[in-house]
Amino acid sequence: MSQDQIPSDPERRTKNEPLLTGKIPRQVALTVVLLSLFAVQPVAAQSNAVCSADNLPSMIEGFFQLTTALGIVGLAIVWQADSLIEMFTLNPEQKKGLKRHKRSAMKSAVVLVVLGPLYTVAGSMMGLPLAQCVDLVPW
């Protein structure tokens, strides 16, 4: 019998041949339990690293306000440009395409404006740590 083969009969197995069935799953389970007890504990002990940073909450608020303002300005520019192009377009298909583009730009701006307050309200209701110290309402 070669070393690669492990006999199925436990009585025929010699003392030097390892019994692999059941030993590896127990080791994996023990490793997972130990890691979950000791490796997760320091992460759970941290109390909101974002809020405890010096200027990070105000930087996040400023970035969100800046991107919201740029999105609204971008909407105004796209809306005016599409309206101007639509005045000089005679083809009905092109006019329909411009109106679709204006609608999609408006939807994007609405999502951008609603997203911050929605996260602030829903995040505080769900107890998310970032929503407790960062106000993402752009006005």
Secondary structure, DSSP 8 states (H G I E B T S, - for coil): --TT---SSTTT--TTS---TTHHHHHHHHHHHHHHHHTHHHHHH---HHHHSSSHHHHHHHHHHHHHHHHHHHHHHHHHHHHHHHHT---HHHHHHHHHHHHHHHHHHHHHHHHHHHHHHHHHHHT-HHHHH------
